[in-house]
């Protein structure tokens, strides 16, 4: 998914984790993101939003993405 977005011209992805908590073999991360998106007119716009990621620890001890959701902030 990310590679196809990069190929489409998305740039400058910034993730800023605000909180990370762990419980057993699950952890969650919540934060904000920004990304630059090229428009059809050639101008670049910035999208800003929030995200939550749930991580799950595998039997090998490695953390892997289990669930991921993000939402754009409402327009002002």
C-alpha positions as CSV (number, residue, x, y, z in Angstrom):
1,X,0.0,0.0,0.0
2,X,2.6,2.5,1.1
3,X,4.8,1.8,-2.0
4,X,1.8,2.5,-4.3
5,X,1.2,5.8,-2.6
6,X,4.8,6.8,-2.8
7,X,4.8,5.9,-6.5
8,X,1.7,8.2,-6.9
9,X,3.7,11.1,-5.5
10,X,3.0,11.2,-1.8
11,X,5.9,12.7,0.2
12,X,7.0,13.9,3.6
13,X,5.1,11.4,5.8
14,X,5.5,12.4,9.4
15,X,4.3,10.2,12.3
16,X,4.3,11.6,15.8
17,X,3.5,9.0,18.5
18,X,1.7,10.7,21.4
19,X,1.2,7.6,23.6
20,X,2.3,3.9,23.5
21,X,1.0,1.4,26.0
22,X,1.7,-2.4,26.3
23,X,-0.3,-5.1,28.0
24,X,0.9,-8.7,27.5
25,X,1.3,-9.5,23.9
26,X,-0.6,-6.4,22.7
27,X,0.4,-2.8,22.5
28,X,-1.3,0.3,21.1
29,X,0.2,3.5,19.7
30,X,-1.8,6.7,19.1
31,X,-0.6,9.8,17.5
32,X,-0.8,12.3,14.6
33,X,0.4,12.3,11.0
34,X,0.9,14.6,8.2
35,X,1.6,13.9,4.5
36,X,2.0,15.9,1.3
37,X,-0.3,14.9,-1.5
38,X,0.0,16.1,-5.2
39,X,-3.1,17.5,-6.7
40,X,-4.3,17.1,-10.3
41,X,-3.4,20.8,-10.8
42,X,0.2,20.0,-9.9
43,X,0.0,21.8,-6.5
44,X,0.8,19.9,-3.3
45,X,-1.5,20.0,-0.3
46,X,-0.9,18.7,3.2
47,X,-3.2,16.2,4.9
48,X,-3.1,16.2,8.7
49,X,-4.8,13.6,10.9
50,X,-4.6,11.1,13.7
51,X,-3.9,7.3,13.9
52,X,-4.1,4.3,16.2
53,X,-2.0,1.2,15.6
54,X,-2.4,-2.1,17.5
55,X,0.8,-4.2,17.7
56,X,0.9,-7.9,18.5
57,X,4.0,-9.8,19.8
58,X,4.6,-13.0,17.9
59,X,5.8,-16.3,19.3
60,X,9.3,-15.2,18.2
61,X,9.2,-12.1,20.4
62,X,8.9,-9.7,17.4
63,X,6.2,-6.9,17.4
64,X,4.1,-6.9,14.2
65,X,1.4,-4.5,13.1
66,X,-2.0,-6.1,13.9
67,X,-4.5,-3.3,13.2
68,X,-4.1,0.2,11.8
69,X,-6.6,3.0,11.4
70,X,-6.2,6.7,10.5
71,X,-8.5,9.6,10.0
72,X,-8.1,13.0,8.4
73,X,-8.8,15.9,10.7
74,X,-12.0,17.9,9.8
75,X,-11.5,20.9,7.6
76,X,-11.4,24.2,9.5
